[in-house]
Every structure is written in C-alpha cells, then in structure tokens.
Amino acid sequence: MRIDGAVALVTGANRGLGSAIAARLVARGARAYGGSRRPSEPTAPGVTPVPLDITDPAGVAAAAERCGDVTLLVNNAAVASPGALLTGPADLARREMETNYLGTLAMCRAFAPVLARNGGGALVNMLSITSFFSFPGLGSLSATKAAAWSMTHGVRAELRAQGTLVVGVHASAIDTRLAEGFDMPKHQPEEVADLILDAVEAGHEEVLADERTRWAKRSLPRDLELVYPTLNSELRP
C-alpha cells in the first residue's frame, strides 16, 4: 500500500519511536492519528492526538470508533521494567504482559474490522530483537516480545483473507529512553521509522532492521550455543 494518502494510527506516539513514525507518516503524505495515554503531551506537527490506553478495553473501542477511517495501524506502544525475572516485582511483569501482548492484541482485534471496511490496508506490530532471545536484565520484556511475535504470525494468518498486510518489526537498540545506559550501537528512531514505512509500501511482512537482529534470527536453531554465551560479555549495559 502507498503511504501517501494513507490514514494511520500510531500507538505510543507521544515520544521516542512512536513520535518518529507519526512524523515520518505526515512527511510522506499520510494523515496520522497519534494515540497516547497522555494526549496533552506534544505530538509531531500535523498529527492528531487521540487519548488511548491500550490496556483499557473501553478506550480501545472508543479509538476504533473515532478513527474509523484508518488504513494503517502501527502498534508501537509498550512498557518495559528492567530487572531480574526471579526477584523483580511480579506486578511489573504482569503490567508488561498486559500492555505489550494483551494490549497489542486488543488493538489488532478492534481495528481488524476497520481495516477490512477500508480495503484491507496494513497492520504493523513493533517487536524487538528480544523476540528471539531473553536479554539480561530485560527478561520479562523479552517474554512479552516473544509472545507478541507469535501472536503476529497468528494475526497475519487470520487477516490474510481480508487483504491486510501484517508486518512484524524487529530491531536492536533504538536511541530512546528504554535504551539509555546500554553501551551498544543504536538506531535513530527516524531511521527505523523509514524502514517500517518502506516495508509497508513494498508489501514485506517482516523487518529485520540491522545485522545484529538478522544474526539473532539466523541463530535460533543453535541459540544455546551461539546466542546466550555472548550475552554477558557483549550485550550487558
């Protein structure tokens, strides 16, 4: 599908990658809604703010009603709580799963009929390199992204009949608040935003944004010997 002339909704659009995606959509000729739990916070110029907490069923339903002209949904909203899986607060792990997995699924369910009415369009789920392995100190986040990756495959299969392109996006560190303190190469949010929109226009179902991410996916059949031994030495903050 073409970005020019599309109508998009980006969740988590008030900062970081979500803000960059919304800005690039506008720059490339789309009309963009920016969903956020804090709609009073500034959004990119030309983006229409929409109050949206993806963990609130009533709020998700209201957004689907208000944004009934959407042809492109970008599920970017997520939360992360660094800490140990076994000793970190259980309520934070629950919040991550409720947001990153169940909240994203709720958006897919609510907007699938909207996309169908508007010709199929496209749906993008922002995943992560941590979909492929458990990152030290971010084990709970990694579990939610793995779940969201699996869910993305299922959503793709169910939406194929209505002509909806479903894109899963995986990237390593992006220069946002989440990646603060991690000493590794980082993407600029605008770079990832353009990769996502290019994939939508090209009809690609997956974005592997960098060589580290491509290596992680290639290594899955031998992850215990290729991936995990390197984490402590190379990937810790």
VOZA-972217 format. One record per residue (C-alpha): residue in three letters; y, x, z. Coordinates in Angstrom, 1 decimal, m for minus. Layout:
ATOM   nuse        y        x        z
ATOM    ALA        Y        X        Z
...
***
This chain:
ATOM   nuse        y        x        z
ATOM    MET      0.0      0.0      0.0
ATOM    ARG      3.6      1.0     m0.5
ATOM    ILE      5.8      1.9      2.5
ATOM    ASP      8.9      0.9      0.6
ATOM    GLY      9.2     m2.8      1.1
ATOM    ALA      6.6     m3.0      3.9
ATOM    VAL      7.3     m4.7      7.2
ATOM    ALA      5.9     m2.7     10.1
ATOM    LEU      5.4     m3.0     13.8
ATOM    VAL      5.1      0.3     15.8
ATOM    THR      4.0      0.1     19.4
ATOM    GLY      5.4      2.6     21.9
ATOM    ALA      8.4      3.0     19.6
ATOM    ASN     11.0      3.9     22.2
ATOM    ARG     10.2      7.7     22.3
ATOM    GLY      8.1     10.5     21.0
ATOM    LEU      5.8      9.9     18.1
ATOM    GLY      6.4      6.2     18.0
ATOM    SER     10.1      6.7     17.6
ATOM    ALA      9.5      9.2     14.8
ATOM    ILE      7.1      6.9     13.0
ATOM    ALA      9.6      4.0     13.2
ATOM    ALA     12.4      6.2     12.0
ATOM    ARG     10.4      7.5      9.0
ATOM    LEU      9.4      4.0      8.1
ATOM    VAL     13.0      3.0      7.8
ATOM    ALA     13.9      6.2      5.9
ATOM    ARG     11.1      5.4      3.4
ATOM    GLY     12.3      1.8      2.7
ATOM    ALA     10.3     m0.3      5.2
ATOM    ARG     11.6     m2.8      7.7
ATOM    ALA     10.4     m1.9     11.1
ATOM    TYR     10.0     m3.6     14.5
ATOM    GLY      9.8     m1.2     17.5
ATOM    GLY      7.6     m2.5     20.3
ATOM    SER      8.2     m1.2     23.8
ATOM    ARG      7.8     m2.2     27.4
ATOM    ARG     11.4     m1.1     27.7
ATOM    PRO     13.2     m2.7     24.8
ATOM    SER     16.6     m1.9     26.3
ATOM    GLU     15.9      1.8     25.6
ATOM    PRO     17.4      3.2     22.4
ATOM    THR     15.3      2.9     19.2
ATOM    ALA     15.7      4.7     15.9
ATOM    PRO     18.6      3.3     13.8
ATOM    GLY     17.6      0.3     11.8
ATOM    VAL     14.6     m0.5     14.0
ATOM    THR     14.4     m4.0     15.5
ATOM    PRO     13.4     m3.7     19.2
ATOM    VAL     10.6     m6.1     20.4
ATOM    PRO      9.6     m6.4     24.0
ATOM    LEU      5.9     m5.6     24.1
ATOM    ASP      3.4     m4.6     26.8
ATOM    ILE      0.1     m4.3     25.0
ATOM    THR     m1.8     m4.9     28.3
ATOM    ASP     m0.2     m8.3     28.7
ATOM    PRO     m2.0    m11.0     26.6
ATOM    ALA      1.0    m13.4     26.6
ATOM    GLY      3.3    m10.6     25.4
ATOM    VAL      0.9     m9.6     22.6
ATOM    ALA      0.6    m13.2     21.5
ATOM    ALA      4.4    m13.5     21.5
ATOM    ALA      4.8    m10.4     19.4
ATOM    ALA      2.3    m11.7     16.9
ATOM    GLU      4.3    m14.9     16.7
ATOM    ARG      7.7    m13.2     16.4
ATOM    CYS      6.5    m10.6     13.9
ATOM    GLY      4.6    m12.9     11.6
ATOM    ASP      5.8    m11.0      8.5
ATOM    VAL      4.2     m7.7      9.4
ATOM    THR      2.1     m6.0      6.7
ATOM    LEU      1.6     m2.7      8.6
ATOM    LEU      0.7     m2.4     12.2
ATOM    VAL      0.8      1.1     13.9
ATOM    ASN     m0.9      1.1     17.3
ATOM    ASN      0.7      4.1     18.9
ATOM    ALA      1.3      3.0     22.5
ATOM    ALA     m0.8      4.9     25.0
ATOM    VAL     m0.6      6.3     28.6
ATOM    ALA     m2.1      9.5     30.0
ATOM    SER     m2.6     10.6     33.6
ATOM    PRO     m3.6     14.3     33.8
ATOM    GLY     m6.2     15.1     36.5
ATOM    ALA     m9.8     15.6     37.3
ATOM    LEU    m12.3     12.9     36.3
ATOM    LEU    m14.2     13.0     39.6
ATOM    THR    m11.3     13.4     42.1
ATOM    GLY     m8.3     11.8     40.3
ATOM    PRO     m7.2      8.3     41.2
ATOM    ALA     m9.5      5.6     39.8
ATOM    ASP     m6.7      3.2     39.3
ATOM    LEU     m5.0      5.6     36.8
ATOM    ALA     m8.3      5.9     34.8
ATOM    ARG     m8.5      2.1     34.7
ATOM    ARG     m4.9      1.9     33.5
ATOM    GLU     m5.6      4.3     30.7
ATOM    MET     m8.6      2.4     29.5
ATOM    GLU     m6.8     m0.9     29.8
ATOM    THR     m3.9      0.4     27.7
ATOM    ASN     m5.4      2.9     25.2
ATOM    TYR     m8.6      1.0     24.5
ATOM    LEU     m8.3     m2.7     25.5
ATOM    GLY     m4.6     m2.9     24.7
ATOM    THR     m5.1     m1.4     21.3
ATOM    LEU     m8.0     m3.8     20.7
ATOM    ALA     m5.8     m6.7     21.8
ATOM    MET     m3.2     m5.8     19.2
ATOM    CYS     m5.9     m5.5     16.5
ATOM    ARG     m7.2     m8.9     17.3
ATOM    ALA     m3.8    m10.6     17.5
ATOM    PHE     m2.5     m9.1     14.2
ATOM    ALA     m5.6     m9.3     12.1
ATOM    PRO     m4.7    m12.9     11.1
ATOM    VAL     m1.1    m11.9     10.5
ATOM    LEU     m2.2     m9.1      8.1
ATOM    ALA     m4.6    m11.4      6.4
ATOM    ARG     m1.9    m14.0      5.7
ATOM    ASN      0.4    m11.3      4.3
ATOM    GLY     m2.1    m10.0      1.8
ATOM    GLY     m4.2     m7.6      3.9
ATOM    GLY     m1.8     m4.7      4.5
ATOM    ALA     m2.8     m1.8      6.8
ATOM    LEU     m3.5     m1.1     10.4
ATOM    VAL     m3.2      2.4     11.9
ATOM    ASN     m4.7      3.5     15.2
ATOM    MET     m3.2      6.7     16.7
ATOM    LEU     m6.2      8.5     18.2
ATOM    SER     m6.4     12.2     19.0
ATOM    ILE     m8.4     15.5     18.7
ATOM    THR     m9.7     14.4     22.1
ATOM    SER    m11.6     11.6     20.4
ATOM    PHE    m14.0     14.4     19.6
ATOM    PHE    m14.4     16.2     23.0
ATOM    SER    m13.3     16.0     26.6
ATOM    PHE    m10.2     18.1     27.1
ATOM    PRO     m9.9     19.9     30.5
ATOM    GLY     m7.6     18.0     32.8
ATOM    LEU     m7.4     15.1     30.4
ATOM    GLY    m11.0     13.8     30.7
ATOM    SER    m10.0     10.2     31.3
ATOM    LEU     m7.6     10.2     28.4
ATOM    SER    m10.3     11.8     26.2
ATOM    ALA    m12.8      9.0     27.1
ATOM    THR    m10.3      6.3     26.1
ATOM    LYS     m9.6      8.0     22.8
ATOM    ALA    m13.3      8.3     22.1
ATOM    ALA    m13.7      4.6     22.8
ATOM    ALA    m10.7      3.8     20.6
ATOM    TRP    m12.2      5.9     17.8
ATOM    SER    m15.5      4.0     17.9
ATOM    MET    m13.5      0.7     18.1
ATOM    THR    m11.5      1.8     15.0
ATOM    HIS    m14.7      2.0     13.0
ATOM    GLY    m15.8     m1.5     14.1
ATOM    VAL    m12.4     m3.0     13.3
ATOM    ARG    m12.4     m1.3      9.9
ATOM    ALA    m15.8     m2.9      9.1
ATOM    GLU    m14.6     m6.3     10.2
ATOM    LEU    m11.3     m6.2      8.3
ATOM    ARG    m12.7     m4.8      5.0
ATOM    ALA    m13.3     m8.3      3.7
ATOM    GLN     m9.7     m9.3      4.1
ATOM    GLY     m8.5     m6.2      2.3
ATOM    THR     m6.9     m4.5      5.3
ATOM    LEU     m6.8     m0.7      5.2
ATOM    VAL     m7.7      0.7      8.7
ATOM    VAL     m6.5      4.3      9.3
ATOM    GLY     m7.6      6.4     12.3
ATOM    VAL     m5.3      9.4     13.0
ATOM    HIS     m6.4     12.5     14.9
ATOM    ALA     m4.1     15.4     15.7
ATOM    SER     m4.0     18.2     18.3
ATOM    ALA     m0.9     18.8     20.4
ATOM    ILE      2.3     17.0     19.3
ATOM    ASP      5.7     18.1     20.7
ATOM    THR      6.2     15.1     23.0
ATOM    ARG      6.3     14.6     26.8
ATOM    LEU      2.5     14.4     27.0
ATOM    ALA      2.1     18.0     25.7
ATOM    GLU      4.6     19.6     28.0
ATOM    GLY      3.0     22.5     29.8
ATOM    PHE      0.3     23.1     27.2
ATOM    ASP      0.7     26.6     25.6
ATOM    MET     m0.5     26.0     22.1
ATOM    PRO      0.9     25.3     18.6
ATOM    LYS      2.4     21.8     18.5
ATOM    HIS      3.3     19.4     15.6
ATOM    GLN      6.7     18.0     15.3
ATOM    PRO      6.5     14.2     15.6
ATOM    GLU      8.2     13.7     12.3
ATOM    GLU      5.5     15.8     10.6
ATOM    VAL      2.7     13.7     11.9
ATOM    ALA      4.7     10.5     11.1
ATOM    ASP      4.9     11.5      7.4
ATOM    LEU      1.2     12.4      7.4
ATOM    ILE      0.4      8.9      8.6
ATOM    LEU      2.6      7.1      6.1
ATOM    ASP      1.3      9.3      3.3
ATOM    ALA     m2.3      8.3      4.2
ATOM    VAL     m1.4      4.6      4.2
ATOM    GLU      0.2      4.9      0.8
ATOM    ALA     m2.8      6.9     m0.6
ATOM    GLY     m5.4      4.5      0.9
ATOM    HIS     m7.0      7.1      3.1
ATOM    GLU     m9.0      5.8      6.1
ATOM    GLU     m8.6      9.0      8.3
ATOM    VAL     m6.0     11.6      9.0
ATOM    LEU     m7.1     15.0     10.5
ATOM    ALA     m3.7     16.4     10.9
ATOM    ASP     m4.5     20.1     11.4
ATOM    GLU     m7.2     22.8     11.1
ATOM    ARG     m8.0     22.7     14.8
ATOM    THR     m8.7     19.0     14.6
ATOM    ARG    m10.7     19.4     11.4
ATOM    TRP    m12.7     22.2     13.1
ATOM    ALA    m13.4     19.9     16.2
ATOM    LYS    m14.8     17.2     14.0
ATOM    ARG    m16.9     19.6     11.9
ATOM    SER    m18.3     21.0     15.2
ATOM    LEU    m19.5     17.7     16.6
ATOM    PRO    m23.2     18.2     15.7
ATOM    ARG    m23.1     21.5     17.7
ATOM    ASP    m20.3     20.7     20.2
ATOM    LEU    m22.1     22.0     23.3
ATOM    GLU    m22.3     25.5     21.8
ATOM    LEU    m19.2     25.6     19.6
ATOM    VAL    m16.5     23.5     21.3
ATOM    TYR    m17.0     23.5     25.1
ATOM    PRO    m17.4     27.2     25.6
ATOM    THR    m13.9     27.8     24.1
ATOM    LEU    m12.0     25.2     26.1
ATOM    ASN    m11.5     27.2     29.3
ATOM    SER    m10.3     30.3     27.5
ATOM    GLU     m8.3     28.8     24.7
ATOM    LEU     m7.1     25.3     25.4
ATOM    ARG     m6.1     25.0     29.0
ATOM    PRO     m2.4     24.7     29.8
***
